[in-house]
Amino acid sequence: MTGIDDLPIRDELRGKSPYGAPQLDVPVRLNTNENPYPLPEPLVARIAERVAEAARHLNRYPDRDAVELRTELAAYLTRTAGHEVTRANVWAANGSNEVIQQLLQAFGGPGRTALGFEPSYSMHALISRGTGTGWLSGPRREDFTIDVEAATRTIAEHRPDVVFVCSPNNPTGTAVDRATVLRLYEAAQAAKPSLVVVDEAYGEFSHHPSLVPLIEGRPNLVVSRTMSKAFGAAGLRLGYLAADPAVVDAVQLVRLPYHLSAVTQATALAALEHTDTLLGYVEQLKAERDRIVTELRAIGCEVTDSDANFVQFGRFDDSHTAWRALLDHGVLVRDNGVPGWLRVTAGTPEENDAFLDAVRAIRKENNQ
């Protein structure tokens, strides 16, 4: 039987594995950072109305530039991020992963490099590889924060074309403050004009204000966002960015024609009509996240401070064995490959209780 490595694929893809988390049928699934709350019925009804209207025109291509959607996303950012954003500053695509892919297609590619601070969102490295962009791993401290001095030295030495900063960071949950981002941006511009991408996929869950206002006067700074987490719309696949209008023009050079379907645009517009309700769920999840942190520490676990809708906890002599033990108790969490640590998504109160009970049980079993 022919295997992948028997095909004439690119050398840098040989021996690699696709991105993905286990999808197992267990009572409590807290491994993919999904919002656990189904969309409210009034929103479901509004989606049905908007999609029905879009369906009447499916014989035609969708709005290629998603003008209405980008206008409403700009209004949402203006209201929630504390900075006036216009449609010209916003671009949308099929999930923040496609946003990142388009940025790397436009600003990365063969002969160019991207830098991220690992452990971090693994898709940054994978999409870099997929676009032929070289990948560099930058330093973090023991507590998973970015060592600014070491980071600026790395940027000066390697002069990357794209720099990724996750805030809050996945899988650790740590936020990056404004001053750190400004230092990294200044270092990236001093080395050579480089694009700095702040990935705010979990921004609505953070204690810190959004970094969107920093795009003002900084043409090489991009903030990427998603509707998957705070909007409870992981199945929608809608991501977007805020940046200087020139960046939006640049990604349109590489985007596929009519990349956002009419149905996707209609569904996203319906969701944006219900932001107050959806952000109410975010507040509930933030409270549950903080409860998880408090109770895990009371149990005796080490926990990384979290600004996201998930918590990194440990430390374990063998994190995969601990992952398996939790799974045996009916709870699926994420083993991201960070030695000694696992990650749990904040779920409903009942799901979180089941998780905490499972942690207590395996600690009791290991202490016997």
Secondary structure, 3 states (H helix, E strand, C coil): CCCHHHCCCCHHHCCCCCCCCCCCCCCEECCCCCCCCCCCHHHHHHHHHHHHHHHCCCCCCCCCCCHHHHHHHHHHHHHHHCCCCCHHHEEEECHHHHHHHHHHHHHCCCCCEEEEECCCCHHHHHHHHHCCCEEEEECCCCCCCCCHHHHHHHHHHHCCCEEEEECCCCCCCCCCCHHHHHHHHHHHHHHCCCEEEEECCCHHHCCCCCCHHHHCCCCCEEEEEECCCCCCCCCCCCEEEEECHHHHHHHCCCCCCCCCCHHHHHHHHHHHCCHHHHHHHHHHHHHHHHHHHHHHHHHCCEECCCCCCEEEEECCCCHHHHHHHHHHCCEECECCCCCCEEEEECCCHHHHHHHHHHHHHHHHHHHC
